[in-house]
Amino acid sequence: MSDGKSFLVDVSRCTGCRGCQVACKQWNQLPGTKTYQTGSYQNPPDFNEFTYKLVRFSEGRRENGKPYWNFFSDMCRHCVTPPCQAGMVENEIVQDEETGAIIFTKDTFKSDYETSRSACPFDVPRQHPDTKVMSKCTMCIDRVKDGKLPACVLSCPTNAIEFGDRDEILAKVEERVQTLKKRFPKVQALNADSVRVIFIVTDEPDKYHEFAEG
């Protein structure tokens, strides 16, 4: 397999607008799901069988008397070596050779869902309660194969999400981290060697999401 593709997600540029979340729904023709007010602006509260992209809100935190919100545009990390395949029975979880994208096929109803979900260090896979088919981000593989950007990348108004050849993205990650160090001494790139969706965070990872770092 070639080095494939990768994403750079720079949380310092994210405004929490959820444009990426909406674009994912629109492109994949995913229906809305009934949710309830939980006291947070984050909606829905977590991934589900019809939500592949979710902007997580970490609210109510104060440092030095100032309020802080952290936004985390969460999605499948498309691991270089996908642990979720531990739950498959045959070949229903596929790694695309050209891009490296991890694809859950319609045959994932055969898979051991609990094994796949528990094996994922980022708690991403979800299952339809009726069909038992598993779902998650597809890397917009249909768009990428057609030479287009993933929907979430195209929709981001602040360029917080970038996409491209893996070697180019890794170089951008390194450059961006060095630039951000001038303002954010805690900045780091998460799991850059093992995943294709590389988050750059400016604070401790658990201040964004329990499973941010995996």
C-alpha positions in Angstrom: 0.0 0.0 0.0 1.2 3.6 -0.7 1.5 6.1 2.1 -2.1 7.1 1.3 -3.9 10.1 2.6 -4.2 11.9 5.9 -6.1 14.7 7.7 -4.7 17.5 9.8 -7.2 18.8 12.4 -5.9 22.0 14.1 -8.1 22.7 17.1 -6.6 26.2 17.5 -8.5 27.2 14.4 -11.8 25.5 15.2 -14.7 27.8 16.2 -17.2 25.1 16.9 -19.5 26.1 14.1 -20.2 22.4 13.3 -20.1 23.1 9.5 -18.1 19.8 9.2 -20.7 17.9 11.1 -23.5 19.2 8.9 -21.5 18.6 5.7 -20.9 15.0 6.7 -24.7 14.5 7.3 -25.5 16.1 3.9 -23.0 14.2 1.8 -23.7 10.8 3.3 -27.5 11.4 3.3 -27.7 10.6 7.0 -30.9 11.4 8.8 -31.2 13.5 11.9 -31.6 11.7 15.2 -33.8 12.6 18.2 -31.7 14.2 21.0 -32.4 15.8 24.3 -31.0 18.9 26.0 -28.2 17.7 28.3 -27.0 21.2 29.4 -24.3 21.3 26.7 -24.1 23.0 23.3 -22.8 19.7 21.9 -25.4 17.9 20.0 -25.8 14.9 19.7 -24.1 13.8 22.9 -22.1 11.1 21.1 -21.6 9.2 17.8 -24.5 7.1 16.7 -25.3 5.0 13.6 -26.2 8.2 11.7 -23.6 10.5 13.1 -20.0 10.0 11.7 -18.6 13.4 12.5 -19.2 15.2 15.8 -17.9 18.5 17.2 -17.3 17.9 20.9 -17.7 20.8 23.2 -15.7 21.0 26.5 -17.5 23.8 28.4 -17.5 25.5 31.7 -13.7 25.4 32.3 -12.0 28.4 33.9 -8.3 29.1 34.2 -6.9 32.2 35.8 -10.5 33.5 36.2 -11.2 33.3 32.4 -13.7 30.9 30.8 -12.4 28.5 28.2 -14.2 26.3 25.6 -12.4 23.6 23.8 -13.8 22.2 20.5 -12.8 18.8 19.1 -14.0 17.9 15.6 -14.1 14.1 16.3 -14.2 11.3 13.7 -12.7 7.9 12.9 -8.9 8.2 12.9 -8.4 5.7 10.0 -5.6 3.9 11.9 -2.6 2.9 9.9 -3.1 -0.6 11.4 -6.8 -0.8 12.2 -7.6 -2.6 15.5 -11.3 -2.6 14.8 -10.7 -5.4 12.3 -10.3 -7.7 15.4 -14.1 -8.1 15.4 -14.6 -9.1 11.8 -15.5 -12.6 10.8 -14.4 -12.5 7.1 -13.4 -9.4 5.2 -16.2 -7.0 6.1 -13.9 -4.3 7.4 -11.6 -3.2 4.5 -8.5 -1.0 4.3 -8.4 0.8 0.9 -5.0 0.3 -0.6 -4.8 3.7 -2.3 -5.9 6.0 0.5 -5.5 3.9 3.6 -9.2 4.5 4.5 -10.9 2.0 6.8 -14.2 1.1 5.3 -17.1 -0.7 7.1 -19.0 -2.6 4.4 -22.7 -3.5 4.5 -21.6 -7.0 5.7 -20.4 -5.8 9.1 -23.6 -7.2 10.5 -21.6 -10.4 10.6 -18.9 -8.8 12.7 -18.5 -9.0 16.5 -19.5 -5.4 17.2 -18.5 -5.3 20.9 -15.0 -6.6 20.0 -14.6 -4.0 17.2 -15.7 -1.2 19.4 -13.7 -2.2 22.5 -10.6 -2.6 20.3 -10.9 0.9 19.0 -8.8 3.2 21.2 -11.0 6.2 20.2 -14.4 4.5 20.8 -15.6 5.2 17.3 -17.6 2.3 15.8 -21.4 2.3 16.2 -24.0 -0.2 15.2 -27.5 0.1 13.8 -29.9 -1.5 16.4 -32.0 -3.2 13.7 -29.7 -4.1 10.8 -26.7 -4.6 13.1 -24.5 -3.0 10.3 -21.6 -1.0 11.8 -20.9 2.6 10.7 -18.4 5.4 11.0 -16.6 8.0 8.9 -15.8 6.7 5.4 -13.1 9.3 4.6 -15.6 10.3 1.9 -13.9 7.7 -0.2 -16.3 8.2 -3.0 -15.4 11.9 -3.2 -11.6 11.3 -2.7 -11.6 8.7 -5.5 -13.2 11.3 -7.8 -10.4 13.8 -7.0 -12.5 15.9 -4.5 -11.9 16.8 -0.9 -13.8 15.1 1.9 -17.0 17.1 2.7 -15.9 18.1 6.2 -12.7 19.6 4.8 -14.5 21.5 2.0 -17.0 23.0 4.5 -14.5 24.3 7.1 -14.5 28.1 7.0 -11.3 28.5 9.0 -9.2 25.8 7.3 -9.0 23.9 10.6 -9.2 20.6 8.7 -6.8 19.8 5.9 -6.5 16.7 3.7 -3.8 15.4 1.3 -1.0 13.0 0.7 0.2 11.6 4.0 3.8 12.8 3.7 2.7 16.3 2.9 0.3 16.4 5.8 2.9 15.1 8.2 5.2 17.9 7.1 2.4 20.4 7.7 1.7 18.9 11.1 5.4 19.4 12.2 5.5 22.9 10.8 2.2 23.9 12.5 3.2 22.5 15.9 6.4 24.5 15.8 4.5 27.7 14.9 1.9 27.2 17.6 4.6 26.6 20.3 5.2 30.4 20.4 1.7 30.8 21.8 0.8 27.4 23.3 3.7 25.7 25.1 1.6 22.5 25.6 0.8 22.1 21.9 1.2 18.6 20.5 0.2 16.4 17.5 -1.7 13.3 18.7 -0.7 9.8 17.4 0.8 11.1 14.2 2.7 7.8 13.5 -0.3 5.5 13.9 -3.4 7.3 12.6 -4.4 9.2 9.4 -6.5 11.8 11.2 -3.9 13.8 13.2 -5.2 16.3 15.8 -3.1 19.2 16.9 -4.2 20.2 20.4 -2.9 23.2 22.4 -3.7 21.8 25.8 -3.8 18.4 27.5 -5.8 16.0 25.3 -8.2 15.0 28.0 -9.4 18.6 28.2 -11.0 18.1 24.8 -12.3 14.5 25.0 -11.8 11.4 27.0 -10.7 9.5 23.9 -8.8 12.3 22.2 -5.4 10.6 22.5 -6.5 6.9 22.5 
